[in-house]
């Protein structure tokens, strides 16, 4: 595997050897250091890929053009207010239900009265 990081493992091994580290340990440590650096350091390719994924000024302009303006939002808010003002309130709905229940009771009573009158007419 070709290293993308400028790290001289040979020089690193020489420094470790001069400090009294065995050849085998120095080589293992140099390889481990190189792998650590390659996994943690961003390369030019990493930056290129990141740049491709980032939004450009043109992308931002297009996004801004598609977004609602403050005036658009005010108009939408005004429309919502208008719709809300035409909607029945909870009190209106309760009053409607109460009236409907009264009409239902009145209808039942009227039906009972008519049934009684019909029965009386048949008895005559």
C-alpha positions in Angstrom: 0.0 0.0 0.0 1.5 3.3 -1.0 1.4 5.9 1.7 -0.3 9.2 1.2 1.4 10.6 4.3 4.9 12.0 4.2 6.3 9.9 7.0 9.8 8.5 6.8 9.5 5.2 8.6 13.2 4.4 7.9 14.3 7.6 9.7 11.9 6.9 12.6 13.2 3.3 13.0 16.8 4.7 13.0 15.9 7.2 15.8 14.3 4.4 17.8 17.3 2.1 17.3 19.7 4.8 18.5 17.5 5.2 21.6 18.0 1.5 22.4 14.8 0.0 21.0 15.2 -3.4 19.3 15.0 -3.5 15.5 11.8 -5.6 15.5 10.1 -3.3 18.0 11.2 -0.2 16.1 9.8 -1.5 12.8 6.4 -2.5 14.4 6.1 0.9 16.1 7.0 2.7 12.9 4.3 0.7 11.0 1.8 1.3 13.7 2.6 5.1 13.7 2.2 5.2 9.9 -1.2 3.4 10.0 -2.4 5.7 12.8 -1.4 8.8 10.8 -3.0 7.5 7.6 -6.3 6.8 9.4 -6.4 10.1 11.2 -5.0 12.7 8.8 -7.0 14.1 5.9 -5.5 13.8 2.5 -5.9 15.9 -0.6 -8.4 13.3 -1.9 -10.4 13.7 1.4 -10.6 17.4 0.9 -11.5 17.0 -2.8 -14.4 14.7 -1.9 -15.5 17.1 0.8 -15.4 20.1 -1.6 -17.6 18.1 -4.0 -20.2 17.5 -1.3 -20.3 21.1 -0.1 -22.8 23.6 -1.4 -21.5 26.2 -3.8 -22.6 29.8 -3.9 -24.7 29.0 -6.9 -26.4 26.1 -4.9 -27.2 28.6 -2.1 -28.6 31.2 -4.6 -30.9 28.5 -6.1 -32.0 27.5 -2.6 -32.6 31.1 -1.6 -34.7 31.7 -4.8 -36.9 28.7 -3.9 -37.4 29.8 -0.3 -40.4 31.8 0.7 -39.8 35.5 1.2 -40.9 37.4 4.3 -43.8 38.8 2.3 -44.8 35.3 1.3 -44.7 34.2 4.9 -46.8 37.2 5.9 -49.4 36.5 3.2 -49.6 32.8 4.3 -50.0 34.0 7.9 -52.8 36.4 6.8 -54.5 33.5 5.0 -54.3 31.3 8.1 -55.7 34.1 10.2 -58.6 34.5 7.7 -59.4 30.8 7.8 -59.2 30.7 11.6 -61.6 33.6 11.9 -64.2 31.7 9.7 -63.8 28.5 11.7 -66.3 27.8 14.5 -65.1 28.1 18.0 -65.5 25.4 20.7 -68.3 27.4 22.2 -70.1 27.6 18.8 -69.8 23.9 18.4 -71.1 23.2 21.9 -74.0 25.5 21.3 -74.7 23.7 18.0 -74.6 20.3 19.7 -76.9 21.5 22.5 -79.4 22.8 19.9 -79.2 19.5 18.0 -79.9 17.6 21.1 -82.8 19.8 21.9 -84.3 19.3 18.4 -83.7 15.5 18.7 -85.6 15.5 22.0 -88.4 17.6 20.5 -88.6 15.3 17.5 -88.9 12.3 19.8 -91.6 14.0 21.9 -93.5 15.0 18.7 -93.3 11.4 17.5 -94.7 10.2 20.8 -97.5 12.7 20.7 -98.4 11.8 17.1 -98.4 8.1 17.9 -100.7 8.8 20.9 -103.0 10.9 18.7 -103.1 8.1 16.1 -103.9 5.5 18.7 -106.8 7.7 20.0 -108.1 8.2 16.5 -108.2 4.4 16.0 -110.1 4.0 19.2 -112.9 6.3 18.0 
